[in-house]
Amino acid sequence: MNIRYLIALVCISVVISIKPLYKEPITTREGYLFTIKVPSAPATGFDWFFGNEKELKDYVQLVKTEFVSNPSFSGRLGKKNFTFKALKDGKIIIKLIKRKSWEEKEADHFLFKVHIKKADLNPRGI
């Protein structure tokens, strides 16, 4: 077995098992954008899906999804970024589920606590 192939497989398994570092809730304001980043390895067939999309529609709007590859791994490993616009004040949980699109079995999931505050109507204190 090619040593580079073996190293790439080990790195894929390590990246897939890394949890995101959101220990505190994500705090934002109405009308602002925020991004959630999760490890991704598209070559494995796994992708991220929302586990509670219906509950989120009143609070956040998905603006953009993109895969950002790690240049060291030729596009095989990286992060999937989800950019949202905060629509309404409140506290929500965004659940992302990692699975293959053709399977229902969940390989992993992440829960992100998001606290959306009311828009600052007087940002300069006038």
PyMOL commands that set and color helices and strands:
alter all, ss='L'
color gray80, all
select helices_A, chain A and resi 3-17+42-44+53-56+71-73
alter helices_A, ss='H'
color red, helices_A
select strands_A, chain A and resi 26-29+33-40+46-50+60-69+78-86+90-100+108-117
alter strands_A, ss='S'
color yellow, strands_A
deselect
rebuild
show_as cartoon
